[in-house]
Amino acid sequence: MKKGESTRRAILDDALAQASVLGLDGLTIGTLARRTGMSKSGLFAHFRSKEGLQIQVLEEARDRFVSRVVSPALKHPRGEPRVRALFERWMDWEAHLPGGCPFIPAASELDDQQGPVREHLVDIQRDWVDTLRAVARTAVREGDFRADLDVAQWAFELWGLVLSYHWYARLLEADDAVARVRAGFESLLERARA
């Protein structure tokens, strides 16, 4: 890896960790420059703008999510085993960064805004919803889930469980958050089964 790429990776590592705690708006070129030991102009050269930095942080988060959650889960057998692997990896992802999943604070920040950063986040999240629906459809085809399952509703409810877990665990610091999300997931599976 070349020095410029190595520096860029170090910046994105720090920026992603910060974004998980502070949100995308909490990222500043000045703070990142101080934390990484770079000049503002040196850091600016990598991203060109705060918006460019935010988009690159979202892209880095997507790449890591795919490599830590989606790709390993897709190696499991089709159907319910793959669904379960996806959920387990997703829960592991939630615990991977200091502030949890960076897409959650980004969604709260950007839901009422317009522009390229929001559009990029929406594309990432639509891809994720499509993935959830696809694994549910596959579970239907494999005979693990019932034929009349509304996969869009199923994906909506699974996503809702993980969002609930995030708020219970992070905001409310509820000791039973993990037990509740796991119970909710098992209930969702039970209702989906053939």
JOSUL-V29436 format. One record per run of one state. SS is the DSSP state (~ for helix, > for strand, _ for the rest). FROM is the first residue (numbers start at 1). TO is the last residue. If there is no record, write none. Layout:
SS;FROM;TO + SS;FROM;TO
This chain:
_;1;2 + ~;3;22 + _;23;28 + ~;29;36 + _;37;39 + ~;40;47 + _;48;49 + ~;50;74 + _;75;79 + ~;80;96 + _;97;101 + ~;102;110 + _;111;115 + ~;116;141 + _;142;144 + >;145;145 + _;146;150 + ~;151;171 + _;172;176 + ~;177;192 + >;193;193 + _;194;194
